[in-house]
Amino acid sequence: MNHRILNILDFSKVKQMIAQYLTTAQGTEELSQLQPVSDETTISSWLQETEDGIKVQRLRGGIPIPKIETIRPQMKRIEIGADLNGIELAQVSRVLSTTSEIKRFINDLEDSEIEFSRLYFWNEQLVTIPELSQQLKRAIDEDGYVTDDASPELHSIRQNIRRSEQTIREQLDGIVRGKNARYLSDTIVTMRNDRYVIPVKQEYRGIFGGVVHDQSSSGQTLFIEPKQIVEANNRLRQHQIAERTEIERILAELSAALVPYRKEILHNAYVIGKFDFMNAKARFAKEVQAIVPAISAENHVYFKQARHPLIDGEKVVANDIMIGKDYQAVVITGPNTGGKTITLKTLGLLQLMGQSGLPIPAGEESQMGIFKEIFADIGDEQSIEQSLSTFSSHMTTIVEVLDKVDDQSLVLFDELGAGTDPQEGAALAIAILDELGARSAYVMATTHYPELKVYGYNRANTINASMEFDVDTLSPTYRLLIGVPGRSNAFEISKRLGLSEHIIQEAKQIMDGESQDLNEMIADLENRRKMTETEYLEVRHYVDEAQKLHGDLKEAYTYFFEEREKELAKAREKANQIVDKAKEEAEGIISDLRKMQLAGGQTKVKEHELIDAKTKLSNLRQEEQLQKNKVLQKAKQAKKLKAGDEVLVTSYGQRGTLIKKIGDQWQVQLGILKMTLPEADLQSVAPVKEPVQRIVNTVRSSGNDPVPNQLDLRGKRYEEALNEVDQYLDAAILAGYPQITIVHGKGTGALRQGITEYLKNHRSVKKFEFAPANQGGNGATIVTFK
């Protein structure tokens, strides 16, 4: 990729934004060497690493990586036999300890069965050296200080040093606090030339004897080592020399221990830098709300709701930018300061970022192409030194582009053909676009020339676009309108600013007819687009209302179902109580019948006695409060009795058939008896039919086809899926399942959101949550019932 395009599109500024999230020197070096590439395998690997970094950031807050300096010079020095100092060894130790910590962290992710594309690949390349790491940590602290535990000899030497220092301080404290304190300039103990001394007034130098090591700038104070501590200072000095010698030996020993593992340590540092870069890309993605785009092998670029990463997120206007699928050339027209140049730069910069493996600030489902070269002619590059005008500088760049462009190139032209005579400039622009089209290059160009609006309409694989301008506020909206060419708003703006109407009308008459027709066509297109948007918003409003109503109905249905179950349970309980009481009374009646039979010595109870007994049994039936039920009263009144109807004789509890009506009474056939009964005792009933097996369109919860404990909705339409969820939950509740799983996949998230809203309103659902990562993550929902 040519370096000129990186400067034009400010690729280095994006790298600066990412650099603030790096913590290692190796990660910083990785970023500094980053360049866009055109190899699909490499780009895919880089994007997978970015996606892994974002996933770790979301699940665990990122990979734990401390601040680490580069260790390449240290490894080079020990290769040639040099010894490292304490600080350098501490830096190497930090690499080894970080390696172990990252290894444990990623192994824990692997144990949790969380899937990654490249994370485990890099983790396998880390080499832990626990013995060497422990040896370094025991001997060197984080600041490079050699600890007492580095060796028994050093521990013993430092104990002697501390004892010697304590002895010297005690002796000197006795002097500065004793009767000779008046001879001192200050009652303190200090050091000169690594030896303990006291500040003595110059005129009393002979009082203490000993060695003078220094004097104050005025000469009034001498720093004297009293003679009584000279020997103690000498012993302390000997211990200090022994300490330095032992430290040098320890550093040499540790440096030699690193030599066999030099390559492994260097590679560990390299892999840690990779992880650090993955972390930084993930944090950058979170900051600018970026995503990892898909790769289109056919170079069908679609950046959904794309935003320029260098513009404040609260001010930037997102636009859908498309090229490659339905058209390979986009001609953007419109007024200055409308956002045309930013749109060009957004397309080019996001494509560069994608080909560098970086996340792009765009919406989900965005996809990028892979271009071998991206060319741009953006901005005024006139050169006084080279005597190049604006037009000349642009044409020089265009000539260079045409020398190298092919069908794998993306070309961005800002103000194509500008800087010269409008007719000639427009003709050149058209010819250049035709040449690029003949080479099948992908082109996005901005222009003011009206001729190019017609060009974009007539040429195959070419489409017009424009930046929207709000005439009412006299300001651009920075929205990209694909398929609608821009138009001059000079007349409307002039009119709003107060220019006389007759001047505007004269100007319109001066304009040639083609330009007038073109502007009218563009205005009509804009009006149609706005009407379509208005209709879409209205339809969307009704859809939202319908979805809300649908949710309310589902909630009401759930409430009805629960209340029905409660009432049925109460009714069953009450019915059981009535049945138990009726059985008890029936047993008493039957007992009386038996007593009557035994007392009379009869072999058979007479018919009228049997009817009386049945009447008593009928009287056990609970009367319905029809007088309070107007619906049943009306239904009963509407039912007219006629000969041949089957009826229930309420006074006897027997079914019979009407024979004929006699006045206000009916003759009824009751078995072998014919009886005349009042109409009030008769209740019409339906004829007894043979039972017919009903086929219920529900999921059976018993038999050979049990209800599964998991519902898979992948591939289903939204309404169809929600309907299946509704039926499935009813079946699962009836089956007595405490918990079920709904697999809805990830996709766009619309189905997942719909199921979430449905479950929130379901009265039988106790709780629901996304499945663990090893069971589908946010592609499946586990539902627990009450």
C-alpha positions in Angstrom: 0.0 0.0 0.0 1.5 3.4 -1.0 2.5 5.6 1.9 0.9 8.7 0.4 -2.6 7.4 1.0 -1.8 6.8 4.6 -0.9 10.5 5.1 -3.8 11.8 3.1 -6.3 9.8 5.1 -4.6 10.4 8.5 -4.0 6.7 9.2 -1.2 7.6 11.7 -3.7 9.6 13.8 -5.8 6.4 14.2 -2.7 4.6 15.3 -2.0 7.3 17.9 -5.5 6.8 19.3 -4.7 3.1 19.8 -1.2 3.7 21.2 -2.6 5.3 24.4 -4.0 1.8 25.4 -0.7 0.0 25.0 1.4 -1.0 28.1 4.4 -2.8 26.6 7.3 -1.6 24.5 6.8 -4.7 22.2 3.1 -3.8 21.7 4.1 -0.2 20.8 6.6 -1.6 18.3 3.9 -3.9 16.9 1.6 -0.9 16.3 4.4 1.3 14.8 5.1 -1.3 12.2 1.4 -1.8 11.3 0.6 -1.2 7.7 -2.5 -2.2 5.6 -1.9 -5.3 3.5 -3.8 -7.0 0.7 -3.3 -10.6 1.6 -6.7 -12.1 2.6 -5.2 -14.7 4.9 -3.2 -12.2 6.9 -6.1 -9.7 7.1 -8.4 -12.5 8.3 -5.9 -13.6 11.0 -5.5 -10.0 12.2 -9.3 -9.4 12.4 -9.8 -12.7 14.3 -7.2 -11.5 16.8 -9.1 -8.3 17.1 -12.4 -10.2 17.6 -10.7 -12.4 20.3 -9.4 -9.3 22.1 -12.9 -7.7 22.1 -14.4 -11.0 23.4 -11.9 -11.2 26.3 -12.5 -7.5 27.0 -16.2 -8.2 27.2 -16.0 -11.4 29.3 -13.0 -10.8 31.6 -12.0 -7.1 31.2 -9.0 -7.8 29.0 -5.8 -9.9 29.3 -3.7 -8.9 32.4 -0.5 -7.3 31.0 1.6 -4.9 33.2 4.0 -2.2 31.9 7.0 -4.0 30.3 10.0 -2.4 28.7 11.9 -3.8 25.8 14.4 -6.6 26.6 15.9 -7.0 23.2 19.1 -5.1 24.1 19.5 -7.1 27.3 19.2 -10.4 25.4 21.8 -9.1 22.9 24.2 -8.3 25.7 24.1 -11.7 27.4 24.6 -13.3 24.0 28.0 -11.7 23.9 28.8 -12.6 27.5 28.0 -9.3 29.3 26.4 -9.2 32.7 23.0 -7.4 33.3 22.4 -5.0 36.2 19.6 -5.3 38.6 17.1 -3.1 36.7 17.7 -5.1 33.5 17.2 -8.4 35.3 14.0 -7.1 36.9 12.7 -6.3 33.4 13.5 -9.8 32.2 11.9 -11.2 35.4 8.7 -9.2 34.7 8.5 -10.8 31.2 8.8 -14.3 32.8 6.2 -13.7 35.5 3.8 -12.0 33.0 4.2 -15.1 30.8 3.1 -17.4 33.7 0.2 -15.1 34.6 -1.1 -14.9 31.0 -0.7 -18.6 30.6 -2.9 -19.3 33.7 -5.4 -16.7 32.6 -5.9 -18.2 29.1 -5.9 -21.8 30.4 -8.8 -20.8 32.7 -10.6 -19.5 29.6 -9.9 -22.8 27.8 -11.2 -24.7 30.8 -14.4 -22.7 30.6 -14.7 -24.0 27.0 -14.9 -20.4 25.6 -14.2 -20.5 21.9 -11.5 -18.2 20.3 -10.1 -18.1 16.9 -6.4 -17.1 17.5 -6.0 -16.6 21.3 -5.2 -20.2 22.1 -2.7 -20.4 19.1 -0.6 -17.6 20.6 -1.0 -19.0 24.1 0.6 -22.3 23.0 3.7 -20.4 21.9 4.3 -19.0 25.4 7.1 -20.9 27.3 7.1 -20.8 31.1 10.4 -21.3 32.9 9.3 -21.5 36.5 12.7 -22.3 38.1 14.4 -19.4 36.4 11.5 -17.1 37.2 11.5 -18.1 40.9 15.3 -17.6 41.0 15.0 -14.1 39.6 12.1 -13.1 41.8 13.9 -14.3 44.9 17.1 -12.4 44.0 15.8 -9.2 42.4 12.8 -7.1 43.4 10.7 -5.1 40.9 12.9 -2.0 41.2 16.1 -4.0 40.4 17.4 -4.1 44.0 19.3 -7.3 44.9 17.5 -8.8 47.9 19.0 -10.3 51.0 17.7 -13.7 49.9 19.8 -13.7 46.7 22.5 -15.7 48.6 23.3 -16.8 52.2 26.6 -14.8 51.9 24.8 -11.6 50.9 22.4 -12.1 53.8 25.2 -12.5 56.3 27.2 -9.5 54.9 24.2 -7.2 55.1 23.5 -8.3 58.7 27.1 -7.3 59.5 26.6 -4.0 57.8 23.5 -3.3 59.8 25.2 -4.1 63.0 28.2 -1.9 62.2 26.0 1.0 61.2 24.0 0.6 64.4 27.3 0.6 66.5 28.5 3.8 64.7 25.2 5.6 65.1 25.0 4.8 68.8 28.6 6.2 69.3 27.9 9.3 67.3 24.5 9.8 69.0 26.4 9.8 72.3 28.6 12.6 71.0 25.9 14.8 69.6 23.8 14.5 72.7 26.6 14.6 75.2 28.6 17.5 76.8 30.5 18.1 73.6 27.4 19.0 71.7 28.1 22.7 72.2 31.1 22.3 69.8 28.9 21.2 66.9 27.3 23.4 64.3 24.2 21.1 64.4 23.3 18.0 66.4 23.0 15.6 63.5 24.9 12.6 62.0 25.6 12.7 58.3 27.8 11.1 55.7 30.7 12.2 53.6 32.7 9.9 51.2 30.5 7.0 52.4 31.7 7.4 56.0 29.7 8.7 59.0 30.7 12.2 60.2 29.5 15.0 62.5 29.4 18.8 61.7 32.0 20.5 64.0 32.6 24.2 64.4 35.9 25.2 62.7 37.4 26.6 65.9 36.8 23.3 67.8 38.3 21.0 65.3 40.9 19.7 67.8 38.3 18.7 70.4 37.3 15.4 68.6 40.4 14.5 66.6 39.9 12.1 63.7 39.7 12.8 60.0 38.3 15.9 58.3 36.3 14.7 55.2 34.7 18.0 54.1 33.8 21.5 55.0 30.9 23.9 54.5 31.0 26.5 51.7 31.6 29.2 54.3 34.4 27.2 56.0 32.8 27.6 59.4 31.8 24.0 59.6 34.0 20.9 59.3 32.7 17.4 58.7 34.9 15.3 61.0 35.0 11.5 61.5 35.8 11.3 65.2 38.8 9.1 66.0 36.8 6.8 68.2 34.7 5.6 65.2 37.4 5.5 62.5 37.9 1.8 63.1 34.2 1.1 63.1 33.9 3.0 59.8 36.8 1.0 58.4 35.0 -2.3 59.2 31.7 -1.0 57.7 33.7 -0.1 54.6 35.0 -3.6 54.3 31.6 -5.1 54.7 30.3 -2.7 51.9 33.1 -3.8 49.6 32.2 -7.4 50.3 28.5 -6.7 49.6 29.4 -5.1 46.2 31.6 -8.0 45.3 28.8 -10.5 46.2 26.2 -8.6 44.3 28.4 -8.6 41.2 28.8 -12.3 41.5 25.0 -12.8 41.9 24.3 -10.6 38.8 26.8 -12.5 36.8 25.3 -15.9 37.9 21.8 -14.7 37.0 22.9 -13.3 33.7 24.6 -16.6 32.8 21.4 -18.5 33.8 19.4 -16.5 31.2 21.7 -17.5 28.2 20.1 -21.0 27.5 16.6 -19.5 27.4 17.4 -16.3 25.5 15.3 -17.2 22.4 12.3 -18.4 24.5 12.4 -15.2 26.6 12.5 -13.0 23.5 9.6 -14.9 21.9 7.6 -14.6 25.1 8.1 -10.9 25.0 7.0 -10.9 21.3 3.8 -12.9 22.1 3.0 -10.6 25.1 3.3 -7.7 22.7 0.7 -9.4 20.5 -1.6 -9.8 23.4 -1.0 -6.2 24.4 -1.9 -5.1 20.9 -5.1 -7.2 21.0 -6.0 -5.5 24.3 -5.4 -2.0 22.8 -7.5 -2.7 19.7 -10.4 -4.0 22.0 -10.2 -0.9 24.2 -10.2 1.3 21.1 -13.2 -0.5 19.8 -15.1 0.1 23.0 -14.1 3.8 23.0 -15.4 4.5 19.4 -18.0 1.8 19.3 -16.3 -0.1 16.6 -16.9 -3.6 15.2 -14.9 -6.3 13.3 -16.2 -6.2 9.7 -16.8 -9.2 7.5 -14.6 -9.7 4.4 -16.2 -9.7 1.0 -14.2 -11.6 -1.5 -16.1 -9.8 -4.3 -15.2 -6.4 -2.9 -18.8 -5.6 -2.1 -18.1 -2.8 0.5 -21.0 -2.0 2.8 -20.2 0.2 5.8 -23.4 0.4 7.7 -23.8 3.6 9.8 -20.1 4.4 9.2 -18.5 7.2 11.3 -15.1 8.9 10.9 -13.0 7.8 13.9 -11.3 11.2 14.2 -14.5 13.2 14.6 -16.1 13.6 18.1 -18.5 10.7 18.5 -21.2 13.1 19.8 -21.0 15.3 16.7 -20.3 12.9 13.9 -23.1 11.9 11.5 -23.3 8.2 10.6 -23.9 7.3 7.0 -24.4 4.0 5.1 -21.6 3.9 2.5 -21.8 1.2 -0.2 -19.8 0.4 -3.3 -19.0 -2.6 -5.4 -22.2 -4.7 -5.4 -24.7 -2.8 -7.5 -22.3 -0.1 -8.8 -18.6 0.5 -8.9 -18.6 4.2 -9.2 -20.3 6.8 -7.0 -20.5 10.5 -8.0 -21.3 12.7 -5.1 -22.6 16.2 -5.7 -23.8 19.0 -3.4 -22.7 22.3 -1.9 -19.4 23.0 -0.2 -19.0 22.2 3.5 -21.7 19.6 3.1 -19.6 16.6 4.1 -18.5 15.2 0.7 -14.8 15.2 1.5 -15.4 13.6 4.9 -17.5 10.9 3.2 -14.6 10.1 0.9 -12.1 10.0 3.7 -14.4 7.8 5.8 -14.7 5.2 3.1 -10.9 5.2 2.5 -9.9 5.3 6.1 -12.2 2.5 7.2 -11.0 0.4 4.4 -7.4 1.0 5.4 -8.2 0.2 9.0 -10.0 -3.0 8.0 -7.0 -4.1 5.9 -4.8 -3.5 8.9 -6.9 -5.8 11.1 -8.3 -2.9 13.1 -11.9 -2.5 14.3 -14.0 0.0 12.3 -16.5 2.5 13.7 -19.6 1.1 11.9 -22.7 -0.9 12.6 -23.0 -4.7 12.9 -23.1 -6.6 9.6 -20.8 -4.2 7.9 -18.4 -5.7 5.4 -15.2 -4.6 3.7 -13.3 -5.4 0.5 -9.7 -6.1 -0.1 -7.9 -3.7 -2.4 -4.3 -4.0 -3.5 -4.1 -0.2 -3.7 -6.1 2.8 -2.5 -5.5 6.0 -4.4 -6.7 9.5 -3.4 -6.6 13.0 -4.7 -8.0 15.0 -1.9 -7.3 18.7 -1.0 -5.4 21.5 -2.6 -1.8 20.5 -3.2 -0.5 23.4 -5.3 3.2 24.0 -4.9 4.9 27.4 -5.2 8.3 25.8 -5.4 7.3 23.6 -8.4 5.2 26.3 -10.0 2.2 24.0 -10.0 -1.3 25.5 -10.0 -4.2 23.8 -8.2 -5.3 22.2 -11.5 -1.8 21.1 -12.4 -1.2 19.5 -9.0 -4.5 17.6 -9.2 -3.8 16.5 -12.8 -0.3 15.3 -11.8 -1.8 13.1 -9.1 -4.4 11.8 -11.5 -1.8 10.9 -14.1 0.1 8.9 -11.4 -3.1 7.1 -10.4 -4.0 6.2 -14.0 -0.5 4.7 -14.5 -1.0 2.2 -11.6 -4.8 1.6 -11.3 -6.4 -1.8 -12.0 -9.5 -3.8 -11.1 -8.2 -4.3 -7.5 -7.9 -0.5 -6.8 -10.1 1.9 -4.9 -9.9 5.5 -6.2 -11.1 8.6 -4.3 -11.3 11.9 -6.2 -12.3 15.1 -4.5 -13.5 17.9 -6.8 -12.6 16.0 -9.9 -11.8 18.3 -12.8 -11.8 21.4 -10.7 -9.5 24.4 -11.1 -10.0 25.0 -14.8 -12.7 26.0 -17.3 -16.0 24.4 -16.2 -16.8 22.9 -19.6 -13.3 21.5 -20.1 -13.1 20.3 -16.5 -16.4 18.5 -16.8 -15.3 16.8 -20.0 -12.0 15.7 -18.5 -13.8 14.4 -15.4 -16.1 12.3 -17.6 -13.3 11.0 -19.6 -11.3 10.1 -16.5 -14.2 8.3 -15.0 -14.8 6.4 -18.2 -11.1 5.3 -18.2 -11.4 4.1 -14.6 -14.6 2.3 -15.5 -12.9 0.5 -18.4 -10.3 -0.8 -16.0 -13.0 -2.0 -13.6 -11.7 0.1 -10.7 -13.8 1.2 -7.8 -14.3 4.9 -7.7 -15.9 7.5 -5.5 -15.7 11.1 -6.7 -17.1 14.4 -5.6 -17.9 17.3 -8.0 -19.9 20.4 -8.6 -20.4 19.9 -12.3 -24.0 19.4 -13.4 -22.8 17.3 -16.4 -21.6 14.6 -14.0 -25.1 14.3 -12.5 -26.3 13.2 -16.0 -23.3 11.0 -16.3 -24.1 9.2 -13.0 -27.6 8.7 -14.3 -26.8 7.3 -17.7 -23.6 5.2 -17.2 -23.8 1.5 -16.2 -22.4 0.5 -12.8 -22.5 4.2 -11.8 -24.8 6.0 -9.4 -25.4 9.5 -8.2 -25.3 10.5 -4.6 -25.4 13.8 -2.7 -25.1 15.4 0.7 -28.4 16.5 2.1 -28.9 20.3 2.6 -31.7 21.8 4.8 -33.0 24.8 3.0 -35.1 25.9 6.0 -32.1 26.2 8.3 -29.6 27.0 5.5 -27.2 24.3 6.8 -26.1 20.9 5.7 -27.3 17.8 7.6 -24.2 15.7 6.5 -26.4 12.8 5.5 -25.4 10.9 2.4 -28.2 10.2 0.0 -27.5 7.4 -2.4 -29.3 7.6 -5.7 -30.2 11.3 -5.4 -27.9 13.8 -7.2 -27.2 17.1 -5.4 -28.8 20.3 -6.7 -27.9 23.9 -6.3 -29.8 25.6 -3.6 -28.7 29.1 -4.6 -32.2 30.3 -5.5 -33.8 29.1 -2.3 -31.0 30.4 -0.1 -31.0 33.8 -1.8 -34.8 34.0 -1.4 -34.6 33.2 2.4 -31.8 35.8 2.8 -34.0 38.5 1.3 -33.1 38.7 -2.4 -35.9 40.2 -4.4 -38.3 37.8 -6.1 -38.1 39.4 -9.5 -34.3 39.0 -9.5 -34.6 35.3 -8.7 -37.1 34.9 -11.5 -34.9 36.6 -14.0 -32.0 34.3 -12.9 -34.2 31.3 -13.5 -35.1 32.5 -17.0 -31.4 33.0 -17.8 -30.6 29.4 -16.8 -30.8 27.0 -19.8 -33.7 24.6 -19.9 -31.7 21.5 -19.2 -30.3 22.8 -15.9 -33.8 23.9 -14.9 -35.3 20.5 -15.7 -32.4 18.8 -13.9 -32.9 20.8 -10.8 -36.7 20.1 -10.9 -36.0 16.4 -11.4 -33.7 16.4 -8.3 -36.2 18.3 -6.3 -38.9 15.8 -7.2 -36.6 12.9 -6.2 -35.9 14.6 -2.9 -39.6 15.1 -2.2 -40.3 11.5 -3.1 -37.6 10.3 -0.8 -38.9 12.4 2.1 -42.5 11.1 1.4 -41.1 7.6 1.5 -39.3 8.2 4.7 -42.5 9.7 6.2 -44.6 6.7 5.1 -41.9 4.4 6.5 -41.9 6.1 9.9 -45.8 6.0 9.9 -45.8 2.3 9.1 -43.1 1.7 11.7 -45.3 3.5 14.3 -48.2 1.2 13.5 -45.9 -1.8 13.6 -44.7 -0.8 17.1 -48.2 -0.3 18.2 -49.2 -3.6 16.9 -46.3 -5.3 18.6 -47.3 -3.6 21.9 -50.9 -4.7 21.5 -49.7 -8.2 20.7 -47.6 -8.1 23.9 -50.6 -6.9 25.9 -52.8 -9.6 24.5 -50.2 -12.3 25.3 -50.0 -10.9 28.9 -53.8 -10.9 29.2 -53.9 -14.5 27.8 -51.3 -15.6 30.3 -53.3 -13.9 33.1 -56.5 -15.5 31.9 -54.8 -19.0 31.7 -53.5 -18.7 35.3 -56.8 -17.3 36.7 -58.7 -20.1 34.9 -56.5 -22.7 36.4 -57.0 -21.2 39.8 -60.8 -21.1 39.4 -60.9 -24.7 38.1 -58.8 -25.8 41.1 -61.3 -24.1 43.4 -64.3 -25.6 41.5 -62.7 -29.1 41.7 -62.2 -28.8 45.4 -65.8 -27.6 45.9 -67.2 -30.3 43.6 -65.3 -33.0 45.5 -66.8 -31.7 48.8 -70.3 -31.8 47.2 -69.7 -35.3 45.8 -68.4 -36.6 49.1 -71.5 -35.2 50.9 -73.8 -36.6 48.2 -72.2 -40.0 48.4 -72.8 -40.0 52.1 -76.5 -39.1 51.8 -76.9 -41.6 48.9 -75.5 -44.4 51.0 -78.1 -43.5 53.6 -81.0 -43.7 51.0 -79.7 -47.0 49.7 -79.6 -48.3 53.2 -83.2 -47.3 53.8 -84.2 -49.1 50.6 -82.6 -52.3 51.8 -84.3 -52.0 55.2 -87.7 -51.5 53.4 -87.0 -54.6 51.3 -86.0 -56.7 54.2 -88.9 -55.4 56.4 -91.6 -56.2 53.8 -90.1 -59.5 52.8 -90.3 -58.4 49.2 -88.0 -59.7 46.5 -88.3 -56.5 44.5 -88.9 -52.9 45.4 -92.0 -51.4 43.8 -91.7 -48.9 41.0 -93.2 -46.0 42.8 -90.9 -46.7 45.8 -87.9 -46.7 43.4 -89.0 -43.4 41.9 -89.4 -41.8 45.3 -85.8 -43.0 46.2 -84.5 -41.5 42.9 -86.3 -38.3 43.6 -84.4 -38.1 46.9 -81.2 -38.7 45.1 -82.1 -35.9 42.6 -82.7 -33.5 45.4 -79.0 -33.9 46.3 -78.1 -32.0 43.1 -77.0 -28.4 43.7 -79.3 -25.9 42.0 -77.6 -23.3 39.8 -78.3 -19.6 40.6 -79.8 -18.9 37.2 -81.7 -15.9 38.5 -78.3 -14.2 38.8 -77.1 -15.3 35.4 -78.9 -13.3 32.8 -77.1 -14.9 29.9 -78.3 -18.4 31.0 -81.8 -17.1 31.6 -82.1 -15.7 28.1 -80.6 -18.9 26.7 -83.2 -21.0 28.6 -86.1 -18.8 27.4 -84.9 -19.0 23.8 -85.0 -22.8 23.9 -88.6 -23.9 23.0 -89.6 -27.4 23.8 -91.2 -29.6 21.2 -92.4 -33.2 20.8 -89.5 -35.6 20.4 -86.9 -33.5 22.4 -84.8 -35.2 25.0 -85.2 -33.5 28.4 -84.0 -33.8 31.9 -86.7 -34.2 34.6 -85.1 -32.1 37.3 -87.4 -33.4 40.1 -86.4 -37.0 39.4 -83.0 -36.5 37.9 -84.0 -38.7 34.9 -83.7 -38.2 31.2 -86.8 -38.7 29.1 -88.5 -38.0 25.8 -91.4 -35.5 25.2 -94.5 -37.2 23.7 -97.0 -34.4 23.5 -98.1 -31.1 25.3 -101.2 -31.2 27.4 -102.1 -27.6 28.4 -99.2 -26.2 30.5 -97.8 -29.7 31.0 -96.0 -32.3 28.9 -96.4 -36.0 28.7 -92.9 -37.5 29.1 -91.7 -41.1 28.4 -89.4 -42.1 31.4 -88.1 -45.5 30.6 -91.2 -47.8 30.8 -93.3 -45.1 32.5 -95.3 -42.2 31.0 -95.7 -39.2 33.3 -97.4 -35.8 32.9 -95.1 -33.2 34.4 -95.1 -29.3 34.5 -92.8 -27.6 32.0 -90.9 -25.9 34.8 -89.5 -29.4 35.8 -88.2 -30.0 32.3 -84.8 -29.0 31.0 -83.8 -29.5 27.4 -80.6 -31.5 26.9 -78.6 -32.5 23.9 -79.0 -36.1 22.6 -76.4 -38.5 23.8 -73.8 -39.0 21.1 -71.0 -41.4 20.7 -67.8 -39.9 22.0 -65.5 -38.6 19.2 -61.8 -38.4 19.8 -60.6 -34.7 19.4 -57.3 -33.9 17.8 -55.7 -31.0 19.7 -53.1 -29.1 17.9 -50.6 -28.9 20.8 -47.4 -30.6 21.7 -48.2 -33.8 23.6 -46.5 -34.1 27.0 -46.9 -37.9 27.4 -46.9 -41.1 25.5 -44.3 -41.9 22.8 -43.7 -38.2 21.9 -42.6 -36.3 25.0 -42.1 -32.6 25.1 -38.3 -31.8 24.4 -36.5 -29.7 27.0 -35.0 -27.5 24.2 -36.7 -25.5 21.4 -34.5 -24.6 18.4 -35.7 -21.5 16.5 -32.7 -20.9 14.3 -33.8 -20.1 10.7 -37.4 -19.3 11.7 -39.2 -16.0 10.9 -39.9 -13.6 13.8 -43.7 -14.1 14.0 -43.4 -17.9 13.5 -40.7 -18.2 16.1 -42.7 -16.3 18.8 -45.8 -18.4 18.0 -43.8 -21.6 18.6 -42.4 -20.2 21.8 -45.9 -19.5 23.0 -47.1 -23.1 22.3 -43.9 -24.6 23.6 -44.0 -22.8 27.0 -47.6 -24.0 27.6 -46.6 -27.6 26.7 -43.5 -27.5 28.9 -45.5 -26.1 31.9 -48.1 -28.9 31.5 -45.2 -31.4 31.3 -44.0 -30.1 34.7 -40.5 -29.0 33.5 -38.7 -26.8 35.9 -36.4 -25.4 33.3 -36.1 -25.3 29.4 -33.7 -23.9 26.8 -34.6 -21.7 23.8 -32.0 -21.7 21.1 -32.5 -18.5 19.0 -28.9 -17.9 17.6 -27.1 -14.6 17.5 -27.8 -13.1 14.1 -29.0 -9.5 14.2 -30.3 -9.8 17.7 -33.9 -9.0 16.7 -35.3 -12.5 17.5 -33.3 -12.6 20.7 -34.7 -9.2 21.8 -38.3 -10.3 20.9 -38.0 -13.5 22.9 -36.5 -11.5 25.9 -39.5 -9.1 25.8 -42.0 -12.0 25.6 -40.4 -13.8 28.6 -40.4 -10.6 30.7 -44.2 -10.5 30.4 -44.9 -14.3 30.9 -46.5 -14.9 34.3 -45.2 -18.5 34.6 -41.5 -17.5 34.0 -39.5 -17.1 37.2 -36.3 -16.0 35.6 -34.3 -16.3 32.3 -30.7 -15.7 31.4 -28.3 -16.3 28.5 -26.7 -19.8 28.4 -23.1 -20.3 29.6 -20.5 -19.7 26.9 -20.0 -23.4 26.5 -23.7 -23.9 25.8 -24.2 -21.2 23.2 -23.7 -18.0 25.1 -26.1 -15.2 24.0 -27.3 -17.5 21.2 -29.5 -19.4 23.7 -31.7 -18.5 26.6 -32.3 -20.7 29.7 -35.9 -20.2 31.2 -36.8 -21.3 34.7 -40.5 -21.6 35.6 -42.2 -20.6 38.9 
